[in-house]
Structures are given as C-alpha cells and as structure tokens.
Amino acid sequence: MDLMEPIDAEVVFQFETFIKVYKSGKVERLIGTDIVPPTSYSVNNVASKDVTISPEKPVSARLYLSTNIKKDEKLPLLIYFHGGAFCLCSPFCALYHNYLTSLVSKANVVALSVDYRLAPEYLLPAAYEDSWDAHAMVLNLG
C-alpha cells in the first residue's frame, strides 16, 4: 500500500458484488442502498410512516397503512423482516418499500417492516434481538 493512499482504500474483505469491508472498519454496501422516503399521501391506497422501535440500539421500522379502511375497522398486522442475509438492504430501500405498498394494498393488512441492525457492524444475534423488540412494541401497543 502506498503511504499516501488513504486507509479506507484497503479492502480486507469483499463478498462478491454485495459488500466491502475496509481496513478502517468502514463497510460499503453495494446493493440495497437506494433509500426512498415514506409516503404521507396515498400510493395504491397505502400511506407509510417511519417509526422508532428502540432509540437506544437504534432500531426503526416503516409502518404501512391502507387509506381505504372504514372507521373502526380492524385489520390484521403483518410484521415483515426484509431479506438481505442480515447484512444488506432495509425497509427503506425501493425494492421492499414498493413490495410492501403493493402487499398492503392487495391483502388489506397493516404492515410493520423492521429495520434490524446489519452485520458486520452488528453481529448476530443483534438482528434477532431487534425482531423481539419489534414484537414487544406491537404487543405493548395492544
């Protein structure tokens, strides 16, 4: 390594075209980083909102609500955990946001998509603990 080369330039681990870990500890995700905002307006009769599950860890989620429900109508709740092998993506990336908007519209459910902590910054069982925190939050809201 050239002495003038920044420390972030040295890759110590690379997983195909998905993730790079640098000597400095910096993690670069190569997919699933296209973040989209929640929709306060109705898209496919669904609005979404970001909520905090645990500010200490930090763990958050995106809540998807149908805008086509009747007053006092109760809907089933789907708690959703995105794919990505516990190291990629989030509920805020376009892929999962669009999928859940469509799912909530068609299935007539409320969905909570959990943004669990990702490896390698947070090793397992951190993601499992975050899923339990999401379940506990839902149960406490009753």
Summary of the structure (lengths in Angstrom):
residues: 142
radius of gyration: 17.9
end to end distance: 56.8
largest distance: 66.4
contacts: 378
relative contact order: 0.17
helix: 23%
strand: 30%
